Amino acid sequence: MADIKVNIGELKLKNPVMTASGTFGYGIEFQDFVPLNEIGGIIVKGTTLHHREGNDYPRMHETASGMLNCVGLQNKGVDYFCEHIYPMIKDIDTNMIVNVSGSSPEDYAECAARINELDNIPAIELNISCPNVKNGGMAFGTSAKAAASVVSEVRKRYKKTLIVKLSPNVTDIAEIARAVEAEGADSISLINTLMGMAIDIEKRKSLLSIGTGGLSGPCVKPVAVRMVNQVYKAVKIPVVGLGGICTAKDAIEFFMAGATAIEIGTANFLDPATTIKVRDGINTWLDNHGCKSIHDIIGVV
């Protein structure tokens, strides 16, 4: 079998398949369906400095080839995570990674600093698609300057592997990737959801409580593959690809575009064992094509 071990900064993955934040809970919700220790990494749901209720219902809507959501980062805050969730997941034999969100650089940094103290959390994924409350609500990830400001503050207080998750709702993804790399990101993951909307034509109103939501699933994959390829060519740090991956074939596309690892998100709702099936499919494809290592195909396009 081909060697499918990869490194993301100092983070060592037994295979390049991870779960995307918000689609796999804290991992333990899926332990009856899939052997968690066989997944390369589990990125747990978004965690913020303080408790968040999230948005009102309805906040999910299925689309023709994906889904819209406006859950709104519902969670009980980082202290609750450290006291109640961490003890339940710290001994899972894989990389447990926390997705960190915030409304100011200081919030991000403080949240990251508290997670830095947890021995068995080797990395965080920084979600910079959040609204900047100090700058009129514009998402940090839509401006190179704002993105850099968050990464800079977090890097001062977080000493382990730092993955920065980029928003696709921008005009120049490469510029933002270079900005976060310059401030100390160890890796870049993309894409986060695309902004979308669906309307109930009988009620003449949005099908989501806040009007718009994040679009994910197979429909976003071509955009994600394109952006991964652009960022791979723009930076020197590893790229993690996500967006509509359902099969090993999808994953292979991302590797060829330049991804060192991938994340599976929406597909987990359709089949909780997607991660393991994709991992096995990657192995089979590499063997069938005479590849000795996953690195033989990374960035070949």
C-alpha positions as CSV (number, residue, x, y, z in Angstrom):
1,M,0.0,0.0,0.0
2,A,1.1,3.5,-0.7
3,D,2.4,5.8,2.1
4,I,-0.4,8.2,2.9
5,K,1.1,9.9,6.0
6,V,1.4,13.7,5.7
7,N,2.6,16.6,7.9
8,I,0.8,19.9,8.4
9,G,3.6,22.0,10.0
10,E,4.6,19.9,13.0
11,L,1.3,18.1,13.0
12,K,1.7,14.5,11.9
13,L,-1.3,12.8,10.2
14,K,-1.6,9.0,9.8
15,N,-3.6,9.7,6.7
16,P,-4.7,13.0,4.9
17,V,-8.4,12.7,5.6
18,M,-9.9,15.0,8.3
19,T,-13.4,16.1,9.2
20,A,-14.6,19.6,8.7
21,S,-15.7,21.7,11.6
22,G,-19.4,21.8,12.3
23,T,-20.2,18.6,10.5
24,F,-18.8,16.0,12.9
25,G,-19.7,17.4,16.3
26,Y,-16.9,16.7,18.8
27,G,-16.2,13.3,17.2
28,I,-17.8,11.3,20.0
29,E,-21.2,11.6,18.3
30,F,-19.9,9.5,15.5
31,Q,-18.0,6.8,17.4
32,D,-20.8,4.2,16.9
33,F,-20.6,4.6,13.2
34,V,-16.9,5.0,12.4
35,P,-13.6,4.1,14.1
36,L,-12.4,7.6,15.1
37,N,-8.8,6.5,15.5
38,E,-8.6,5.7,11.8
39,I,-9.4,9.3,10.7
40,G,-6.3,11.5,10.1
41,G,-7.8,14.4,12.2
42,I,-11.1,15.5,13.7
43,I,-11.8,19.2,13.6
44,V,-14.4,19.8,16.2
45,K,-17.2,22.3,16.0
46,G,-16.5,26.0,16.2
47,T,-15.5,27.3,19.7
48,T,-15.7,30.9,20.8
49,L,-14.5,32.8,23.9
50,H,-18.0,33.1,25.2
51,H,-21.3,31.1,25.0
52,R,-23.2,31.6,21.8
53,E,-26.9,30.7,21.2
54,G,-26.5,30.8,17.4
55,N,-29.2,32.0,15.1
56,D,-33.0,31.4,15.2
57,Y,-34.6,28.6,13.3
58,P,-34.9,27.8,10.5
59,R,-31.2,27.7,10.0
60,M,-30.6,24.8,7.5
61,H,-32.0,24.2,4.1
62,E,-31.2,21.4,1.6
63,T,-30.3,22.6,-2.0
64,A,-30.1,20.7,-5.3
65,S,-26.6,19.6,-4.6
66,G,-25.6,20.8,-1.2
67,M,-27.0,22.7,1.8
68,L,-27.4,26.1,3.2
69,N,-26.8,26.8,6.9
70,C,-26.8,29.8,9.2
71,V,-26.3,27.9,12.5
72,G,-24.3,30.9,13.8
73,L,-21.5,29.1,15.7
74,Q,-23.7,27.8,18.5
75,N,-21.5,26.6,21.4
76,K,-21.1,26.9,25.1
77,G,-17.8,28.7,25.0
78,V,-14.1,27.8,25.5
79,D,-14.2,27.3,29.3
80,Y,-17.1,24.8,28.9
81,F,-15.1,23.1,26.2
82,C,-12.0,22.8,28.4
83,E,-13.9,21.6,31.5
84,H,-16.5,19.3,29.9
85,I,-15.7,18.3,26.3
86,Y,-11.9,18.0,26.4
87,P,-11.9,15.2,29.1
88,M,-14.2,13.2,26.8
89,I,-12.1,13.6,23.6
90,K,-8.5,13.9,24.9
91,D,-7.7,10.2,24.6
92,I,-9.1,9.6,21.1
93,D,-6.1,8.2,19.2
94,T,-6.0,10.8,16.4
95,N,-5.4,14.5,16.0
96,M,-8.2,16.4,17.8
97,I,-8.2,20.0,16.4
98,V,-10.3,22.9,17.7
99,N,-11.9,25.4,15.3
100,V,-11.7,28.8,16.9
101,S,-13.9,31.8,16.0
102,G,-14.3,35.3,17.4
103,S,-15.5,38.8,16.9
104,S,-12.2,40.6,17.5
105,P,-8.5,39.8,17.3
106,E,-8.4,39.8,21.1
107,D,-11.3,37.3,21.4
108,Y,-9.5,35.0,19.0
109,A,-6.2,35.2,20.8
110,E,-7.7,34.7,24.3
111,C,-9.7,31.6,23.1
112,A,-6.6,30.2,21.4
113,A,-4.5,30.8,24.5
114,R,-6.8,28.8,26.7
115,I,-6.8,25.9,24.2
116,N,-3.0,26.1,24.0
117,E,-2.9,24.8,27.6
118,L,-4.6,21.5,26.6
119,D,-1.9,18.9,26.1
120,N,-3.9,16.7,23.8
121,I,-5.0,19.4,21.4
122,P,-2.1,19.7,18.9
123,A,-3.6,22.3,16.6
124,I,-6.3,24.8,16.0
125,E,-8.1,25.9,12.9
126,L,-8.8,29.6,12.9
127,N,-12.1,30.5,11.3
128,I,-11.6,34.0,10.0
129,S,-15.0,34.1,8.1
130,C,-16.5,35.7,11.2
131,P,-17.8,39.3,11.3
132,N,-15.4,41.9,12.7
133,V,-17.5,43.8,15.2
134,K,-15.0,46.7,15.3
135,N,-15.2,47.2,11.6
136,G,-18.9,47.3,10.7
137,G,-19.4,43.6,10.5
138,M,-17.2,42.9,7.6
139,A,-15.7,39.4,7.9
140,F,-12.0,39.2,8.9
141,G,-11.4,36.9,6.0
142,T,-12.4,39.3,3.3
143,S,-9.6,41.7,3.9
144,A,-5.9,40.9,3.8
145,K,-5.2,43.5,6.5
146,A,-8.0,42.2,8.8
147,A,-7.0,38.6,8.3
148,A,-3.4,39.4,9.1
149,S,-4.4,41.2,12.3
150,V,-6.2,38.2,13.7
151,V,-3.4,35.8,12.8
152,S,-0.8,38.1,14.3
153,E,-2.6,38.4,17.6
154,V,-3.2,34.6,17.9
155,R,0.3,33.7,16.9
156,K,1.6,35.7,19.9
157,R,-0.3,33.5,22.3
158,Y,-0.7,30.2,20.5
159,K,2.4,28.0,20.2
160,K,1.2,24.9,18.4
161,T,0.2,24.2,14.8
162,L,-2.0,27.0,13.5
163,I,-4.2,26.3,10.5
164,V,-6.1,29.4,9.1
165,K,-9.4,28.7,7.3
166,L,-10.1,31.1,4.5
167,S,-13.4,32.5,3.2
168,P,-14.0,32.1,-0.6
169,N,-16.2,35.2,-0.6
170,V,-13.3,37.4,-1.8
171,T,-11.8,38.8,-5.0
172,D,-8.2,37.7,-4.5
173,I,-7.8,34.6,-2.4
174,A,-4.0,34.4,-3.0
175,E,-3.5,37.9,-1.5
176,I,-5.2,36.9,1.8
177,A,-3.3,33.5,1.8
178,R,0.0,35.3,1.6
179,A,-1.0,37.8,4.3
180,V,-1.8,35.1,6.9
181,E,1.4,33.1,5.9
182,A,3.4,36.2,6.6
183,E,2.0,36.5,10.1
184,G,2.9,33.0,11.1
185,A,0.2,30.6,9.8
186,D,1.5,27.0,9.6
187,S,-1.1,26.0,7.1
188,I,-4.1,27.3,5.2
189,S,-7.4,25.5,4.9
190,L,-10.0,26.4,2.3
191,I,-12.7,26.9,1.3
192,N,-15.2,27.9,4.0
193,T,-18.8,28.1,2.7
194,L,-20.0,30.4,-0.1
195,M,-22.7,32.9,0.7
196,G,-26.1,31.8,-0.7
197,M,-29.8,32.3,-0.3
198,A,-33.0,30.3,-0.9
199,I,-36.6,31.7,-1.0
200,D,-40.0,30.3,-0.2
201,I,-42.0,31.6,-3.2
202,E,-45.3,31.0,-1.5
203,K,-44.4,32.9,1.7
204,R,-42.3,35.3,-0.2
205,K,-39.5,35.2,2.3
206,S,-36.1,33.6,2.8
207,L,-36.0,30.0,3.9
208,L,-33.3,30.9,6.5
209,S,-34.0,33.0,9.6
210,I,-31.4,35.6,8.8
211,G,-31.9,35.7,5.1
212,T,-28.6,34.2,3.9
213,G,-26.4,31.3,4.8
214,G,-23.3,29.3,3.9
215,L,-23.5,27.1,0.9
216,S,-21.6,23.7,1.1
217,G,-21.7,20.4,-0.6
218,P,-20.8,19.0,-4.1
219,C,-22.0,22.2,-5.7
220,V,-19.1,24.2,-4.4
221,K,-16.3,21.7,-5.3
222,P,-15.2,23.3,-8.6
223,V,-14.7,26.7,-6.8
224,A,-12.9,25.0,-4.0
225,V,-10.5,23.1,-6.3
226,R,-9.7,26.3,-8.2
227,M,-9.0,28.2,-5.0
228,V,-6.8,25.5,-3.5
229,N,-4.8,25.5,-6.7
230,Q,-4.4,29.3,-6.6
231,V,-3.3,29.3,-2.9
232,Y,-0.9,26.3,-3.4
233,K,0.9,28.4,-6.1
234,A,0.9,31.5,-3.9
235,V,2.3,30.2,-0.5
236,K,5.0,27.8,0.7
237,I,3.1,26.4,3.7
238,P,0.8,23.3,3.4
239,V,-2.7,23.7,2.1
240,V,-5.7,21.7,3.4
241,G,-8.6,21.4,0.8
242,L,-12.3,21.1,1.5
243,G,-15.5,21.8,-0.2
244,G,-17.9,19.2,-1.6
245,I,-15.6,16.1,-1.1
246,C,-17.8,13.0,-1.2
247,T,-15.5,10.4,-2.8
248,A,-11.9,9.4,-3.2
249,K,-12.0,10.8,-6.7
250,D,-13.0,14.2,-5.3
251,A,-10.1,14.0,-2.8
252,I,-7.6,13.1,-5.6
253,E,-8.6,16.2,-7.4
254,F,-7.8,18.3,-4.4
255,F,-4.4,16.6,-4.0
256,M,-3.5,17.2,-7.6
257,A,-4.6,20.9,-7.2
258,G,-2.1,21.2,-4.3
259,A,-3.7,20.1,-1.1
260,T,-1.6,18.2,1.4
261,A,-4.6,17.0,3.3
262,I,-8.4,17.3,2.9
263,E,-11.5,17.7,5.1
264,I,-14.9,16.1,4.6
265,G,-17.9,18.1,5.7
266,T,-21.4,18.0,4.3
267,A,-20.9,14.3,3.1
268,N,-20.8,13.3,6.8
269,F,-24.5,14.0,7.0
270,L,-25.2,11.6,4.2
271,D,-22.9,8.8,5.3
272,P,-21.1,9.0,8.7
273,A,-18.4,6.6,7.3
274,T,-17.5,8.8,4.4
275,T,-14.1,9.6,5.9
276,I,-13.0,6.0,6.1
277,K,-14.4,5.1,2.6
278,V,-12.5,8.1,1.1
279,R,-9.3,7.1,2.9
280,D,-9.6,3.5,1.6
281,G,-10.4,4.8,-1.9
282,I,-7.3,7.0,-1.9
283,N,-5.2,4.0,-1.1
284,T,-6.7,1.9,-3.8
285,W,-6.3,4.7,-6.4
286,L,-2.6,5.2,-5.5
287,D,-1.9,1.5,-5.7
288,N,-3.7,1.1,-9.0
289,H,-1.7,4.0,-10.5
290,G,1.7,2.8,-9.2
291,C,2.2,5.6,-6.7
292,K,4.3,4.8,-3.7
293,S,3.2,7.9,-1.8
294,I,0.4,10.5,-1.7
295,H,3.2,13.0,-2.2
296,D,3.6,11.7,-5.8
297,I,0.4,13.5,-6.8
298,I,0.3,16.6,-4.6
299,G,0.3,19.7,-6.8
300,V,0.9,17.9,-10.1
301,V,-1.6,20.1,-12.0
